[in-house]
Amino acid sequence: MRRQLVAGNWKMNGSLVANAALLAEIKAGMASAACDMALCVPAPYLAQCQAELAGTAIALGSQDVSAHAAGAYTGEVAVSMLQDFACRYAIVGHSERRAYHGETDEAVAQKALRAVQAGVTPIVCVGETLSEREAGQTDAVVGRQLQAVLDVLDAAQVSKIVVAYEPVWAIGTGKTATPQMAQDVHLALRAKLAEKNSAAAVEVKILYGGSMKPDNAVELLAMPDIDGGLIGGAALKAADFLAIAAAARQ
């Protein structure tokens, strides 16, 4: 049985004061979680969050990572910099990066490879738009996005990634895929992983990232191929984040 992972993505939110209060609430409300937990925070707050999370079971993650090791890439964050803050995870290919920053499947793949090579686990995001879903292209779109990453990894590296399915049409819209709709896509993604490495496909966590909240987490997390959640807005509220973690499979 894969141990589930609940990872918060703070996106471009937070301040030193607000972060301290949120983390204090999360730490105070944590019980012995039945799942792994992580927080992916804005780069300027990595040092603060590393210090605040020291000694807890919550792992630290970044919201992006450069495909380059170092050099003249103003504004980029190298994986070696993330290692300085003991980051265990790095989100790559989030739909907002793809849509607003023009990140291609190939660019996302190079970021994932860079992270894997450094021992940082990339959370590889894939997902379709509403028009793509309505056109019946969901499996083709997410399959293409994941395949680009698999093409640059060797078979042994497949087990070193986490995949997050985030239907773009369900992010911040109030819409959510039904548990069965999400399960169907997760199953298709696992089949794609199996084409590269069947043993790794059984191990890789596939998270759901389409507006998971306390009121839908139990049903979503009960699905056999949903191995946790990539949580956006609900990760900014300690009670909601903790409730989602509490909904993980026992």
N, C-alpha and C positions, 0 to 999 in steps of 0.2 A: 504494500500500500504506500503510495507516494504521500509524504507529509506535505500538507498544504502550506502555501505561502500567502500571506496578506501583506502587500506592499503599498504604502501610501506614496502618492505623487503630489507633492505640494504645489507643483507648477510654479508660476511666478507670484508667489504669495509668501508673506512672512515678514518679520522684523525681529531684532534681537529680543525685544520685550515680549512680543507675541509668541515667538518660538519658545522662550523659556517657560511661559505660562502653559502652553500646549503640551510641551514635553513633561512638565511637572504633573499635569493631569493624567497623561498617559501612564507615566511611571507609577503614580499613586493608585491607578485603577487596574493595573496589570495583575492578573492571577497567573497560575501556571497554564500558559496557553497551550492549546492542542495543536497549534500551528506555528510555523516560522513567521516572524514579523520583520518588516524592514520599512525604512523611511527614505525616500529619494527627495533630497532637498536642494534648493538653489545653491550653486557653487559658493557664493559668499558666506553661506552659513554652515559649510561643512565642518569648520573648526569648532564652532559653537556646539553643533549637534554631536560631533564626535565626543566632546567632553561631557555633554549632558547624558549621552547614552552609554558611557563607559560603565561596565559592570552589569548592564542589562542584557536581556536576550534579544534586543532589537538591533538588527543590522543596519548599517548606513549605506546609502546608495546615492548616485548622482543622477541627474536628469538627462545627461548627454555625455559623450566622450568623443574626442577627436580621433579621426582615422590616422593622424600623423603622430609620430613619436615625440617630436619637438620641432622648434624652428619658427620661421616667420609666418605665423598663423594667428594674427591678432584676434583676441577674443575667444580663441579655442582653449579647451582644457584637456591636457594630455592625461593618458591613463596613469602615468607615473605620478602625476599630481594627486590623482584620486587615491593611489596607494599610500601617499603620505598621510592621508586621513583615514586609512584603514577601511576604505569603501569596499564592500563586498559585491555590490551590484552597480550597474550603469544601464539606464534606459537608453535604448537606441531605436530610431525609427518611429517615434511617437507620431501619431497622425498630425499633430500640430507642427512638428518639425517637417514632415513631408509636405503639408499644405502651405505653411507660411514661409518655409525656408528652402523649398524646392529640393528636398533630399530625395534622391533616387533610390531605387532598390539596391543598386550597386554601391552607392555611398553608404547606405545602412549596413550592407554586408561587410564593408571594409572596417567600419566602426566595431561591429560585432567581433570580427576576427582580431582586431587590435586588443580588445578587452580580453578575449579568451586567451590570447598569447601571454597576457600579463597576469592571468589568474583571477581576473575580475569577471563576474558572471554577467553577461549582457541579458537584459530583459528585452527581447526582440519583439517589437510591436507590429502587428499586422491587422488589417481591417478594411472593410469596404464602405463606400458611401451609400446613401439612400438610393441614388439612381442605379448604382451597380447592383445593389440587392434586388431592386425591382426588376432589373433586367436579367435576373437569374445568374449573375456573374460572381456571386460570393465565393464559391470554392475556387474558381479560376483566379480571382484577385488575390485572395489570401495565400493560395498555393504558389502563385508567382512570387509574392513578396518573401515567403519563407524559403522558396527554392533558391533565390538569389543568395541568401545566407548560407544555405547548405552547400552551394556550389564552391564557396571559398573555404569551407571547413573540411578537414579530413574526417573519416568515420569516427575516430576516437574523440574528436572535439565536439561531436554532436551532443554528448551528454553534459557538456559544460555550459549549455545555454538554458535560459528560461524563455518561453514564448508567452506573449500576451495577446489575446484576441480582443481587439477593441473596435466594435462596429461603430464607425464614425457617426452614423445616424443616431446613435444612442448616447453620445457623449454630451452632457450639458443640455440635452433637449427635453429631459423628463421621460423619454422613451427608453424602454429596456427590452432587449430580446427576451423571449420567454426562455425558461430553463431548457426546454427541449431544443429550441432554435440554437441556443448557445452550445449545447451539448453536441448537436450535429456538426457544427463548425469545428469544435475542439476535436471530435473524432476524425474529421477529415484532415486536420493538421497533424494528428498523431500518425495517421496513415502516411502522410508525406514524410514525416520524420523516419518512419519505418523503412521507406524506400532507400534511405541512406544508411541507417543502422537500426536494425529491428530491436536489438537489445536496449539501445539508448532510448528508443521511442517509448519504451515502457517506463523509463526513469524520468524523462524530461517533464518538468512541471509546465502545464499550460494554464495560464491565468485568464480570468475574464475581466475585461476592462471597460465595460459599457454601463457606467452609472450603477455600480453595486452599492446598495444601501442596507441598513439594518433590516428593513422590511422585506427585502427580496434575497438577502444573503443566504438564509437557510436553504431555500429551494435551489438556488444556483449552486451552492457548495455541496449539495447532496448528489449532484450529477457525477457519474463515474469518471468523466474525463475533464472535469473542471477542478483544477488543483489549487485554487485560491483566487485572489483578486488583485488587480492593479487599481487602487482606489484613488479617486480624484477629490472632489469636494468633501466627501465624508471623512477624508483623512485630516481635514482641518478642524474637525470637531472630535475631541477626545472620546466622548461617549459613543459617538457613531463608529469611530475606528475600532474601539475596543469591542463594541457589540458585533461588528463584522468578524473580528478575530474569534470571538466566542462562538460564532456560528459554524466554525470549521468542523470538519468531520472528526469525531473522536477516535 
